Amino acid sequence: DSNGQVTMHAAIPGWYQGRVMHFHVRIGLPSDSTSFAITTQMFFDQDEIGTALKARSPYSSISVSMTSLEDDTVYPNMDSSTRDSMVLSLTGSMDAGYTATFNLGIDSSNLGSTDSSSTSDDSNSDV
């Protein structure tokens, strides 16, 4: 919206070998529909919802064990000063649904860069 706020609805993602449950967030540049100012990941604490989720269909049919945050192939390699802010703090329940609120900051000084890789400045993230 005009305040830069977004509301989204999503299913809790499944998991696969070597990765903790997560989803990707991309924020596009207003002047360019093909470039992104940020691409990042948000994580879920497996202990918080993993047991309840694993007991429900269709998740109960997944034979791959859940990966912990510590054993994830990405999370432990993230900057330790910001990675904890990328773990969503959920409120709600499995039956009613969960809610999480988080902030993402974008360093606008990098927006004209010739670097083709997407950058993330999540130092302002507050989960």
C-alpha positions, 0 to 999 in steps of 0.5 A: 500500500502507500505506506509500504505495508503488505498483507499476504496469506499463504499455506505453511510450506512443506520441507525437504531434505537439508532445509528447514521450513521457509518461504522466500520474500521478493520486493520489486522495484517500483520502476522496473517489473523485472528487478528486485531490491531484495530477495530473502528467506523467512524461517519457521521454528520447527519445535513451535509447529513441526509436531502438530504439522507433521500429524496433519495431511498432506504433511503426514505423508512426507517421509523426509525428516524435518531439518532443524534451524541449526542443521539447515544448509542456509540459516547457520551461514547467515550473519549471526546478528540478523538471522534470528530476526528472520525466524517468524514468531507465530501467534495462533493455532493450527486450526485457526491459522497463524499470524506473523509480522515482520519488517524488512529494510532495504538499503536504497543506496544499493539500488542503482548498483551494476551488481546483478545479484539480489541483495538483502539488507535485513539488518532492520528486520524485526520479527 
